[in-house]
Structures are given as C-alpha cells and as structure tokens.
Amino acid sequence: MGHPIPDAYQTMMAEKVEVVRGPASLLYGSNAMGGVVNIITRQMNQDGCKTDIRLQGGSYGTFQADGVNRFRKGGFSSVAGAQYQRTDGHRPNSGFEQFGGYVKLGYEFSEHWKAFSDAHITHFNASNPGTVAAPMLDNDARITRGLASISLSNNYRQTSGTFRIYCDWGHHNIDDGYNVGGTPKTALYKHDDYIAGVTWYQSAHFFEGNTVTVGVDWQHFGGSAWNEDKTSGAKTYLVKDAQGNLVEKQCADEVGTYVDFRQDICKWLTLDAGLRIDWHSVVGTELVPQGGLSFHPTRNADIKALVSKGFRNPVIRDMYMFPPATTDLLPESMMNYEIAYTQRIGNRARIGANIFYIKGKNLINKVMVNGRPRNVNTGEFENWGVELSADYTIDSHWSMNGNYSFLRMDNPIIGAPEGKLYIGANYHNQKWTVSAGLQNVSGLYLTTGANAQKENFTLLNATVSYKVLPYMSVFAKGDNLLAERYQTYDGYFMPKATFMGGVNLHF
C-alpha cells in the first residue's frame, strides 16, 4: 500500500547491512530511486552450534532482549532467532512494544547448488503522541508483518545465479486518535496488504575480464483497506477501481527484465553498461539505462564516472486510496551523474571524494483541481552535492574515520539536510572496545516554502564494552550525550541524553 515500515526489520536477522548510494533501479526496479539498503541475513558456514543472547535496558523504561541460534552439520544449516523490546517513550502516550521471530533453513546439495528458505514475523504496538503544539490521544497502531521466501542458488566457475520466490504481507490496525479536548474517532482504519513475487538472475563470464548479468523479476501486489466502526463492526471500504467505484480489493502487477554488461578494456579501464525494461499493469513501460567507466590510474587509486536513472512507480495508495487518488499518473524518475575518487594510502589510510548532480521529475504531489484534492505529477527537483570520507588506522588498537556531505537543493525536500559532518574514533584490545562519534547536522528542512524552517544540531554518541569472560561481555552506551534539543520531523522533539546498558552472551 506504499507504507514504509522500518520496524519490520530487526537486528537479530542481519549478518551485515550494505548501503547502495544513488539510483539502483537497474537491478532492483521501482522504489530503488534514491538507493538501496540490502540486509544480508545471518548464516552458519562451519559445522557446530552457536548461540548469541543480548539483554539491555535503559532510559524511559526501555528494555530489549534478543537471541539467535545458528547450527550446521554437513550440508544442513539453520538460523533461529527471537526478539522482544519495549519503551515508555520520552513523552506521554509515546510507548512502543514489539516482538518477533525469524527462522532460516538451508541445504547444500553440492559445491555448486544450495537452497534456502526463511520466514520472519513481527508484531508491534506503537502510540503517536502528536506534535508538541497539538498533542494527541489514542493515536495507536497495531501492526503485524510477515515475510517468507525460498531460493535456489548455483555457483560454477564461469557462471552463478539465484532463483527466489517470496511473499511479504501485513495487517494494520490503526486508531487515528484525536487532539486533546476533541472527540474520539468512531472507527478504526484497517488494511491488509501483500507483495508476492519471483526473481531470477544469472551472471556469466564469457571471456577474460567480462561479466554479463541478466535478470527477470515479477511481483503482484495489492490489498484491501477499510474503516471499521468501533461499535457495530460495520466496514466502509476505501479502495477504488479505475472508474472511481469503491471496491473490497485492488491489485497490480509489475514485470522487469534487465541486462548488465561489464568489461575490463585494459588494466586501467573498465566499462559498465546496462538497461532495464519495466512494465507496470497500470502505468505502462519504463526504460532504465545505466552506464559508467572505472579508471585505475595506479594500484591504489580508482576514479569512477557514472550515469544512472532511478524511478518509482505509483503505489496502490497513490492510485486508488482516499480522495486524491488517481490512476492517471506517471512514474517518478531522476537522472544521476556522479564522479567518485578513492585513494588508498599504504595499508592504514583511505580517502574518498564524490561529486554528483541529480535532476528529477514527475514527483507525485497533492494539488487542488476544480476544488478537489488530486494526485498529479507536478514535482521537480535539481540537486547537486559533494561527499568526502576518510579512514585511518593509527595502530593495532586505534582507528579513526570521518565523512562530510554537502547538498545543494534547487527545491528543498523535507527531512534533507544541507550539510552533515561525522568524526568517529575506535579503540579495542583483548578486553576493551570503545567507540565514539560526533555528528553535526546543519540546515535540515523541517518545512519548506517561503518561511522554511531548518534545524541545526550536534550529537555525541559513545559505546563501551568489556569482555568479562570468553563467553560474556558487558556494555554501556549513551546517545545525544550533549543533551541537544532538536527535531528531525516538525513538531516532534527527540529525547535528550539517553543511556543503555546490558550484557552479551556467546556460547
């Protein structure tokens, strides 16, 4: 339905997290317009059994417990985890509670073929206290989401690939609440949604320095949304069909196919080019090109030039739900041009610089047409920016890292900062691990327009861990240690200094 729910993803299921900056629609399709966060789930690569448990608690009645067991014997492997967390919140009526579980089973048939299946479910209860100026009561959400998939992978000397079937579903039960002094809502907003799909890709090396990847993906998505009377249980459906009639359910399909070609032209030059053709059952066809060159002037230096397109198809909410909905929409799209330079200095240091220019069009905005709200493609933006980064290993115990980004927006976007600076330091030995980071954010847009409101703040966070026994460590961490009063969303102030402490067990 187009509602992003980041709470559906939990740390217990993640082996590592990869961040792809910039448009990634060539490989990932719609919704990868600005980048991708790729969660690599946990795995067990050697025979044995391992269990990790973390217990922690701290400010505002916050408590979190999670545990993961990993097992492997021969070709069979399994990962199972459970998590619970809760907090009172730093404002009245801002409590949160969540619990969930994750299971992953795998089997390696041979050195070339393996299969995995996984399932994940989470439920959380969240309360929205409203803005400081207009607090709310009973604005509560009870949300359950699940994900299941089966994949089959092959890996040969000249070719490798994966075939995957998946289904992501959710049930949302929301009370929109009311302002203090107002009247409670008489109905709940509810919806059921799903995305089911198939993805397949195969990479092959036809000759030296060459890699060709082809892929196909299909997804079927949709659901139902309604208001349900709190007293009688009567349902009033909210989803419309193409003619504007209210219906119980609505759905759409999307099919994409892509090819990516990479070739080492010589020792110091690599060419990358790709094209995606994406078809949407309502919107139509979108072409997504991408191309780039990588230069290697020395063994320790890289220069990359990239041109890429990102897009986002309108979702069920944009086309069929609530008064602004309309099916007469085009995909949002943007072109990204960037040049990046990376230099490694010996074995201890790395520096990087990236400059980019982005131009987007057809952003979906709500405007008044003939006295009624309507979704139309009117939004445009033109941004350019610079990103700098550096890492330095001082010795076997100490390391430092930092980055800075500057963003110039022709049409400012809410939630985007003009500048961001981060400096971090890390220390570790056999017993102690200490990390600290200082982040300054400037010109973060809370509102836009003639009287745009911006926010500036500086955050200091730190974590200290001590290994008490080979299988146990204790830790303490503090966020916003400078006790800044700041907002990242207009009207919602973040908490001042918060503290957590706990124990990690490994056996």
C-alpha positions as CSV (number, residue, x, y, z in Angstrom):
1,M,0.0,0.0,0.0
2,G,3.1,2.2,0.0
3,H,3.5,2.5,3.7
4,P,7.2,2.0,4.7
5,I,7.6,0.1,8.0
6,P,11.2,0.1,9.0
7,D,10.3,-1.6,12.4
8,A,9.6,-4.8,10.5
9,Y,13.3,-5.4,10.1
10,Q,15.3,-6.5,13.2
11,T,19.0,-6.7,14.0
12,M,18.8,-10.3,15.0
13,M,18.3,-11.4,11.4
14,A,21.1,-9.4,9.9
15,E,24.6,-10.7,9.2
16,K,25.6,-7.4,7.7
17,V,23.9,-4.4,6.0
18,E,25.0,-3.0,2.6
19,V,24.1,0.5,1.6
20,V,24.0,1.3,-2.2
21,R,24.0,5.1,-2.6
22,G,22.3,6.6,-5.6
23,P,19.8,5.2,-8.1
24,A,19.8,1.3,-8.1
25,S,16.7,0.8,-10.3
26,L,18.6,-1.1,-13.0
27,L,18.9,-4.2,-10.7
28,Y,16.2,-3.5,-8.1
29,G,13.4,-1.7,-10.1
30,S,10.9,0.6,-8.6
31,N,11.4,2.1,-5.1
32,A,15.2,2.0,-5.5
33,M,15.2,5.5,-6.9
34,G,17.4,7.1,-4.2
35,G,19.4,4.0,-3.2
36,V,19.1,0.6,-1.5
37,V,19.6,-0.8,2.0
38,N,20.4,-4.5,1.5
39,I,20.1,-6.7,4.6
40,I,22.2,-9.9,4.3
41,T,20.6,-12.4,6.7
42,R,22.6,-14.5,9.1
43,Q,24.2,-17.8,8.1
44,M,26.4,-20.6,9.5
45,N,29.4,-21.5,7.4
46,Q,31.1,-24.2,9.6
47,D,29.8,-27.3,11.5
48,G,28.7,-26.7,15.1
49,C,26.2,-24.8,17.2
50,K,26.4,-21.1,18.3
51,T,24.1,-19.1,20.4
52,D,24.1,-15.3,20.9
53,I,21.9,-13.6,23.5
54,R,21.7,-9.8,24.2
55,L,19.9,-8.2,27.1
56,Q,19.8,-4.5,27.6
57,G,17.8,-1.8,29.4
58,G,18.0,1.9,30.0
59,S,16.3,5.3,29.8
60,Y,12.5,5.7,29.7
61,G,11.8,2.2,30.8
62,T,13.4,0.8,27.6
63,F,14.2,-2.9,27.6
64,Q,15.3,-5.2,24.7
65,A,16.1,-8.9,24.6
66,D,17.1,-10.9,21.5
67,G,18.7,-14.3,20.9
68,V,19.9,-16.2,17.9
69,N,20.9,-19.8,17.5
70,R,23.0,-21.0,14.5
71,F,23.5,-24.6,13.7
72,R,25.3,-26.5,10.9
73,K,26.0,-30.2,10.2
74,G,27.2,-31.3,6.8
75,G,25.1,-29.7,4.1
76,F,22.3,-28.6,6.5
77,S,22.2,-25.3,8.3
78,S,19.7,-23.4,10.4
79,V,19.3,-19.9,12.0
80,A,16.5,-19.2,14.5
81,G,16.0,-16.0,16.5
82,A,13.5,-14.2,18.7
83,Q,13.3,-10.6,19.9
84,Y,11.3,-8.5,22.3
85,Q,11.6,-4.8,23.0
86,R,9.6,-2.1,24.7
87,T,9.8,1.5,25.9
88,D,7.6,4.0,27.7
89,G,8.9,6.7,25.3
90,H,10.2,10.2,26.3
91,R,6.7,11.8,26.0
92,P,3.3,10.8,27.4
93,N,1.4,8.5,25.0
94,S,4.6,7.5,23.1
95,G,5.0,3.9,24.2
96,F,6.3,1.2,21.9
97,E,6.3,-2.6,22.2
98,Q,7.5,-5.2,19.7
99,F,8.1,-8.9,19.5
100,G,9.1,-11.2,16.6
101,G,10.8,-14.3,15.3
102,Y,13.0,-15.4,12.4
103,V,13.8,-18.9,11.0
104,K,16.2,-19.7,8.1
105,L,16.9,-23.2,6.8
106,G,19.5,-24.1,4.3
107,Y,20.9,-27.2,2.5
108,E,23.9,-27.5,0.2
109,F,23.3,-30.3,-2.3
110,S,26.8,-30.0,-3.7
111,E,29.6,-27.5,-4.0
112,H,27.6,-25.9,-6.9
113,W,24.0,-25.9,-5.7
114,K,22.3,-24.8,-2.4
115,A,18.8,-23.9,-1.3
116,F,17.5,-21.6,1.5
117,S,14.1,-20.9,2.9
118,D,13.3,-18.3,5.6
119,A,10.3,-16.9,7.4
120,H,10.1,-13.8,9.6
121,I,7.1,-12.4,11.5
122,T,6.9,-9.3,13.8
123,H,4.1,-7.5,15.7
124,F,4.4,-4.1,17.3
125,N,2.1,-1.7,19.2
126,A,3.0,2.0,18.8
127,S,1.5,5.2,20.1
128,N,1.9,8.6,18.4
129,P,1.7,11.5,20.9
130,G,1.2,14.1,18.2
131,T,3.2,17.3,17.9
132,V,4.3,19.2,21.0
133,A,1.9,22.0,19.9
134,A,-1.0,19.7,19.3
135,P,-0.7,16.6,21.4
136,M,-3.0,13.6,20.6
137,L,-4.7,10.8,22.5
138,D,-5.4,7.3,21.3
139,N,-3.4,7.6,18.1
140,D,-2.4,3.9,18.3
141,A,-1.1,1.4,15.7
142,R,-1.1,-2.4,16.0
143,I,0.7,-3.8,13.1
144,T,1.7,-7.4,12.1
145,R,4.0,-8.1,9.2
146,G,5.5,-11.3,7.8
147,L,7.9,-12.4,5.1
148,A,8.7,-15.8,3.7
149,S,10.9,-16.9,0.8
150,I,12.5,-19.9,-0.9
151,S,15.7,-19.5,-3.0
152,L,17.9,-21.8,-5.1
153,S,21.4,-20.8,-6.0
154,N,24.1,-22.1,-8.3
155,N,27.8,-21.3,-8.4
156,Y,30.1,-22.6,-11.1
157,R,33.5,-21.4,-12.4
158,Q,32.0,-19.5,-15.3
159,T,28.5,-18.7,-14.1
160,S,26.4,-18.1,-10.9
161,G,22.9,-17.1,-10.1
162,T,19.8,-17.3,-7.9
163,F,16.1,-18.0,-8.3
164,R,13.8,-16.8,-5.5
165,I,10.1,-16.9,-4.6
166,Y,8.9,-14.6,-1.9
167,C,5.8,-13.2,-0.2
168,D,5.6,-10.1,2.1
169,W,2.3,-9.4,3.9
170,G,0.9,-7.2,6.7
171,H,-2.2,-6.4,8.7
172,H,-2.5,-2.8,10.0
173,N,-5.0,-1.8,12.7
174,I,-4.8,2.0,13.4
175,D,-6.8,4.4,15.5
176,D,-6.2,7.9,14.1
177,G,-6.8,9.4,17.6
178,Y,-7.9,12.9,18.4
179,N,-6.4,16.1,19.8
180,V,-6.6,16.9,23.5
181,G,-10.1,18.4,24.1
182,G,-11.5,16.8,20.9
183,T,-13.8,13.8,20.3
184,P,-12.5,10.2,19.9
185,K,-12.8,8.6,16.4
186,T,-15.8,6.3,16.0
187,A,-14.0,4.0,13.5
188,L,-10.6,2.2,13.1
189,Y,-8.6,2.3,10.0
190,K,-7.5,-1.2,8.9
191,H,-5.8,-2.7,5.9
192,D,-4.3,-6.0,4.7
193,D,-1.6,-5.8,2.0
194,Y,0.8,-8.2,0.3
195,I,3.6,-8.4,-2.3
196,A,4.3,-11.8,-3.9
197,G,7.0,-12.2,-6.5
198,V,9.7,-14.1,-8.3
199,T,13.2,-13.0,-9.1
200,W,15.9,-14.7,-11.1
201,Y,19.4,-13.6,-12.2
202,Q,22.4,-15.3,-13.8
203,S,25.9,-13.9,-14.2
204,A,28.3,-15.4,-16.7
205,H,32.0,-14.8,-17.7
206,F,32.3,-15.5,-21.5
207,F,35.9,-14.4,-21.8
208,E,38.6,-12.7,-19.8
209,G,37.6,-9.6,-17.9
210,N,34.0,-9.9,-18.9
211,T,30.8,-10.3,-16.8
212,V,27.3,-10.3,-18.2
213,T,24.3,-10.5,-15.9
214,V,20.7,-11.0,-17.0
215,G,17.7,-11.0,-14.7
216,V,13.9,-11.1,-14.6
217,D,11.6,-10.2,-11.8
218,W,7.8,-10.2,-11.4
219,Q,5.7,-9.1,-8.5
220,H,2.0,-9.0,-7.8
221,F,0.9,-6.5,-5.1
222,G,-2.3,-5.2,-3.6
223,G,-4.7,-5.4,-0.7
224,S,-7.8,-4.1,1.0
225,A,-8.4,-1.1,3.2
226,W,-11.4,-0.1,5.2
227,N,-12.8,1.9,8.1
228,E,-14.4,-0.3,10.8
229,D,-17.0,1.0,13.2
230,K,-15.8,0.5,16.8
231,T,-19.3,-0.3,18.0
232,S,-21.0,-2.3,15.2
233,G,-18.0,-3.6,13.3
234,A,-19.5,-2.3,10.0
235,K,-17.0,-1.9,7.3
236,T,-16.7,1.0,4.8
237,Y,-14.2,0.2,2.1
238,L,-11.7,2.9,1.0
239,V,-10.1,1.5,-2.2
240,K,-11.4,2.5,-5.6
241,D,-11.3,0.9,-9.0
242,A,-10.3,2.7,-12.2
243,Q,-13.8,4.1,-12.6
244,G,-13.8,5.5,-9.0
245,N,-16.2,2.9,-7.5
246,L,-15.4,1.6,-4.0
247,V,-14.2,-2.0,-4.1
248,E,-13.1,-4.5,-1.5
249,K,-9.7,-5.2,-3.0
250,Q,-7.3,-3.8,-5.6
251,C,-4.1,-5.1,-7.1
252,A,-1.5,-4.5,-9.8
253,D,1.4,-6.3,-11.4
254,E,5.0,-5.3,-12.4
255,V,7.4,-7.2,-14.6
256,G,11.0,-6.2,-15.2
257,T,13.9,-7.6,-17.2
258,Y,17.5,-6.3,-17.3
259,V,20.9,-6.9,-18.6
260,D,24.2,-5.6,-17.2
261,F,27.5,-5.8,-19.2
262,R,30.9,-5.3,-17.6
263,Q,34.2,-5.4,-19.5
264,D,37.8,-4.8,-18.5
265,I,39.1,-3.0,-21.6
266,C,42.6,-2.9,-20.2
267,K,44.4,-3.0,-16.9
268,W,43.4,0.6,-16.0
269,L,39.9,0.9,-17.6
270,T,36.6,-0.9,-17.0
271,L,33.3,-0.3,-18.9
272,D,29.9,-1.0,-17.3
273,A,26.6,-0.6,-19.2
274,G,23.0,-1.8,-18.5
275,L,19.4,-1.5,-19.5
276,R,16.2,-2.4,-17.7
277,I,12.7,-2.6,-19.2
278,D,10.0,-2.3,-16.6
279,W,6.3,-2.9,-17.3
280,H,3.5,-1.9,-14.8
281,S,-0.1,-3.1,-15.4
282,V,-1.5,0.4,-14.8
283,V,1.3,2.8,-15.6
284,G,2.9,1.2,-18.6
285,T,6.6,0.7,-19.6
286,E,9.7,2.5,-18.3
287,L,13.2,2.3,-19.7
288,V,16.1,2.5,-17.2
289,P,19.6,2.9,-18.6
290,Q,22.8,3.0,-16.7
291,G,26.5,3.3,-17.7
292,G,29.8,4.0,-16.2
293,L,33.6,4.0,-16.6
294,S,36.1,3.0,-13.9
295,F,39.7,4.2,-14.2
296,H,42.6,2.7,-12.2
297,P,45.5,5.1,-12.7
298,T,47.6,3.4,-10.0
299,R,47.2,0.2,-8.0
300,N,45.8,2.2,-5.0
301,A,43.6,4.7,-6.8
302,D,40.2,4.5,-8.5
303,I,38.2,7.0,-10.5
304,K,34.6,6.2,-11.4
305,A,32.2,8.1,-13.6
306,L,28.5,7.0,-13.6
307,V,25.2,8.0,-15.2
308,S,22.2,6.2,-13.8
309,K,18.4,6.5,-13.8
310,G,16.1,5.8,-10.9
311,F,12.3,5.6,-10.8
312,R,9.3,4.9,-8.6
313,N,6.0,3.6,-9.9
314,P,2.9,5.0,-8.2
315,V,1.6,2.6,-5.5
316,I,-1.9,1.4,-4.5
317,R,-2.3,4.4,-2.2
318,D,-1.4,6.9,-4.9
319,M,-3.8,5.4,-7.5
320,Y,-6.8,4.0,-5.6
321,M,-7.0,5.2,-2.0
322,F,-8.5,8.4,-0.4
323,P,-9.8,11.5,-2.3
324,P,-6.5,12.5,-4.0
325,A,-6.1,9.1,-5.7
326,T,-5.9,8.9,-9.5
327,T,-4.8,6.3,-12.0
328,D,-3.6,9.0,-14.4
329,L,0.0,9.1,-13.0
330,L,3.4,8.7,-14.4
331,P,6.4,7.1,-12.6
332,E,8.6,9.5,-10.6
333,S,12.1,9.5,-12.1
334,M,15.5,11.0,-11.7
335,M,18.8,11.1,-13.6
336,N,22.0,10.9,-11.5
337,Y,25.5,12.0,-12.8
338,E,28.5,11.4,-10.5
339,I,32.3,11.2,-10.4
340,A,34.0,9.5,-7.5
341,Y,37.7,9.2,-6.5
342,T,39.1,6.8,-4.0
343,Q,42.8,6.7,-2.9
344,R,44.4,4.1,-0.6
345,I,47.5,5.3,1.3
346,G,49.5,2.3,2.3
347,N,47.7,-0.2,4.5
348,R,46.4,2.4,7.0
349,A,44.5,5.1,5.3
350,R,41.8,5.6,2.7
351,I,40.3,8.9,1.4
352,G,37.4,9.4,-1.0
353,A,35.6,12.2,-2.8
354,N,32.3,12.1,-4.7
355,I,30.5,14.9,-6.6
356,F,27.0,14.3,-8.0
357,Y,24.2,16.1,-9.9
358,I,20.6,14.9,-9.8
359,K,17.6,16.1,-11.8
360,G,14.2,14.6,-11.1
361,K,10.7,15.0,-12.5
362,N,7.1,13.8,-12.2
363,L,7.1,13.7,-8.4
364,I,3.6,12.9,-7.2
365,N,2.1,15.8,-5.3
366,K,-1.4,16.5,-4.0
367,V,-3.0,19.7,-5.5
368,M,-6.4,21.1,-5.7
369,V,-8.2,20.6,-9.1
370,N,-11.7,22.0,-9.5
371,G,-11.9,22.4,-5.7
372,R,-10.9,18.8,-5.0
373,P,-7.6,17.3,-4.0
374,R,-5.9,15.2,-6.7
375,N,-2.6,13.4,-7.1
376,V,-0.7,14.8,-10.1
377,N,2.9,14.7,-11.5
378,T,4.0,18.2,-10.8
379,G,7.1,17.9,-8.6
380,E,10.6,18.6,-9.9
381,F,13.9,18.9,-8.2
382,E,17.5,19.6,-9.1
383,N,20.2,18.8,-6.6
384,W,24.0,18.7,-6.6
385,G,26.4,17.8,-3.8
386,V,29.8,16.7,-2.6
387,E,30.7,13.8,-0.3
388,L,34.1,13.4,1.4
389,S,35.3,10.4,3.5
390,A,38.5,9.3,5.2
391,D,39.6,6.3,7.3
392,Y,42.9,6.0,9.2
393,T,44.3,3.1,11.3
394,I,46.6,4.6,13.8
395,D,47.9,1.3,15.2
396,S,46.7,-2.2,16.2
397,H,44.3,-0.6,18.8
398,W,43.3,2.8,17.5
399,S,41.4,3.9,14.3
400,M,39.5,7.0,13.2
401,N,37.0,7.7,10.4
402,G,35.1,10.7,9.2
403,N,32.9,12.0,6.4
404,Y,31.3,15.2,5.3
405,S,28.4,15.8,2.8
406,F,27.0,19.0,1.3
407,L,23.7,19.0,-0.5
408,R,22.5,22.0,-2.7
409,M,18.8,21.7,-3.4
410,D,17.0,23.7,-6.0
411,N,13.7,22.6,-4.5
412,P,14.3,21.7,-0.8
413,I,13.0,18.4,0.5
414,I,11.6,17.9,4.0
415,G,14.0,15.8,6.0
416,A,17.1,16.5,3.9
417,P,20.0,18.4,5.5
418,E,22.3,20.9,3.6
419,G,25.4,19.7,5.5
420,K,26.4,16.7,7.6
421,L,29.8,16.1,9.3
422,Y,30.8,13.0,11.2
423,I,34.0,12.2,13.1
424,G,34.5,8.8,14.8
425,A,37.2,7.1,16.9
426,N,37.5,3.5,17.9
427,Y,39.8,1.6,20.4
428,H,40.0,-2.1,21.1
429,N,42.3,-4.6,22.8
430,Q,41.7,-8.1,24.2
431,K,39.2,-6.9,26.8
432,W,38.0,-3.4,26.0
433,T,36.2,-1.9,23.0
434,V,35.4,1.8,22.9
435,S,33.8,3.8,20.1
436,A,32.6,7.4,20.0
437,G,31.2,9.5,17.2
438,L,30.4,13.2,16.9
439,Q,27.9,14.2,14.2
440,N,26.9,17.7,13.2
441,V,23.8,18.3,11.0
442,S,23.1,21.7,9.6
443,G,20.2,23.1,7.5
444,L,17.8,20.1,7.9
445,Y,14.5,21.2,6.4
446,L,11.5,20.7,8.8
447,T,9.3,22.7,6.5
448,T,9.7,24.2,3.0
449,G,8.3,27.3,1.3
450,A,8.6,31.0,1.8
451,N,9.2,30.6,5.5
452,A,11.1,27.4,5.5
453,Q,12.1,26.1,9.0
454,K,15.5,24.5,9.4
455,E,17.2,22.6,12.2
456,N,20.9,22.5,13.3
457,F,22.2,20.1,15.9
458,T,25.3,18.2,17.1
459,L,25.2,14.7,18.5
460,L,27.8,12.9,20.6
461,N,27.3,9.1,20.9
462,A,29.6,6.6,22.7
463,T,29.7,2.8,23.4
464,V,32.0,1.0,25.9
465,S,32.2,-2.8,26.0
466,Y,34.3,-5.1,28.3
467,K,34.8,-8.8,27.9
468,V,34.3,-10.3,31.4
469,L,34.6,-13.9,30.3
470,P,35.3,-15.6,27.0
471,Y,31.6,-16.1,26.6
472,M,30.3,-12.9,28.2
473,S,30.8,-9.1,27.7
474,V,29.0,-6.2,29.3
475,F,28.4,-2.8,27.6
476,A,27.1,0.7,28.2
477,K,26.2,3.3,25.6
478,G,24.9,6.8,25.6
479,D,23.2,8.8,22.8
480,N,23.0,12.5,22.5
481,L,25.4,13.0,25.3
482,L,25.4,16.8,24.7
483,A,21.7,16.7,25.6
484,E,20.7,18.6,22.4
485,R,17.0,19.6,22.0
486,Y,16.4,19.0,18.3
487,Q,13.8,17.8,15.7
488,T,14.1,15.8,12.6
489,Y,10.3,16.0,11.9
490,D,8.4,19.2,12.6
491,G,6.8,19.2,16.0
492,Y,8.4,16.0,17.3
493,F,11.4,16.8,19.5
494,M,13.9,13.9,20.0
495,P,14.9,12.9,23.6
496,K,17.9,14.5,25.2
497,A,20.7,12.3,26.6
498,T,19.7,8.6,26.8
499,F,21.6,5.6,28.3
500,M,21.5,1.9,27.8
501,G,23.5,-0.9,29.4
502,G,23.5,-4.7,29.0
503,V,25.2,-8.0,28.5
504,N,26.2,-10.1,25.5
505,L,26.4,-13.9,25.8
506,H,28.1,-16.1,23.2
507,F,28.3,-19.9,23.6
